[in-house]
Amino acid sequence: MGRLKPEKTQKPGRTPKPFGPNNPKSQSKFKKKTNTKNTANRQIKTKTTSVIGNNKNNQPSPPASPSQQLRYFLSQFESANGVQLSSLELESIKDSCILDVSQELGQDVMKLEKHIKEAFGAKWKEELCEGKHIVGKIEAGSPAVLVVAPSALRSIELLRGMRTLTKECHAVKLFSKHMKIDEQVSLLMNRVNIASGTPSRIKKLIDIEALGLSRLSVLLVDIHTDVKGYSLLTLPQVRDEFWDLYKNYFHQQLVKGDLRICLYGPIPNGNEFKGKSVELADGDREQLDS
C-alpha cells in the first residue's frame, strides 16, 4: 500500500476566505459597482429633469406677426447699409407689404406653392401657370415671383415647392453654378412666371436688362439658416450682395406699395446678430454660389 498524504492544515492565524458573494472583497466590488450605477441613474434623472424644466420655461416663441417681420427686415436694411429711413418712408411701408407665411410652423417647402397661390388670389392660374407669351401685355423675362436664396442648392430646393405651378411655364434658375449667363439670357427671352437664384447673378441679369421687373409682385427672401448657422442676411459676402440688389432695385417698389416681401424662415426673437460681425472660416463658402 502507498503512503497516505497528510491532510493540509491551515496555518495558524489565518482563516479560510469564502468564495462567491460571501467573500468580503466580492461584496465590496459588487457594492461599489451598484453604487456607481445608482449614481449614474441619479445623474441621468437630474439631467432629464433639468432639460424638461428648461423646456417649460422656454416655450417656443409664437410666429412673428407681419408688423414684427417688417420691423426686423427694415432694421436689418438700416444696419447693413448704415442708413436711417425717414419717417415719411416708414409711413409709406405698410404691414400689408409682407406676405405672411409664418403661421405655417416649420414652413414646409412643399406647402410653399399654397402661399404663393393665395398671394395672387383668383388670378393665380393666369399669373403663375400660363405659359403663352402675350406680346404687349406680358414682358418677356419678367417674373411675377422672384426667389432670392443664399446658394444654388437652396434655390433649387425652393423651386421644388412650386413644381406644380411651373409645368406650363418652367421656372428659370438664376445662379452661376453649372449655368452660363448666356444660357440664362436665352431663357429669359421667353415668358417667365417664377425665377429663383442668388443675389449676385440676379443683379447681373437685371443690370444687362435680361431680367425684367415689370411684373414682379412677390419677392421671396429665404432667411433659413444652414448647418453652420448662416443665412442670407448673416453670411457676410452674400448678405452684402443681397442688400446691394435690394437697395438698387426693390426698395423703391416696396415704398410705393408695388411689391410684397415674403420672409421665408424664422425671425430671430432676440438680438443674436445685432452689432456682430460674422467672419467665415476657410472653406465655408465652398457650397455657396455667388
Secondary structure, 3 states (H helix, E strand, C coil): CCCCCCCCCCCCCCCCCCCHHHCHHHHHHHHHHHHHHHHHHHHHHHHHHHHHHHHHHCCCCCCCCHHHHHHHHHHHHHHHHCCCCCHHHHHHCCHHHECCCCCCCCCCHHHHHHHHHHHHHHHHHHHHCCCCCCCCCCCCCCCCEEEECCCHHHHHHHHHCCHHHHCCCCCEEECCCCCCHHHHHHHCCCCCCEEEECHHHHHHHHHCCCCCCCCCCEEEEECCCCCCCCCCCCCHHHHHHHHHHHHHHCHHHHHHCCCEEEEECCCCCCCCCCCCCCCCCCCCCCCCCC
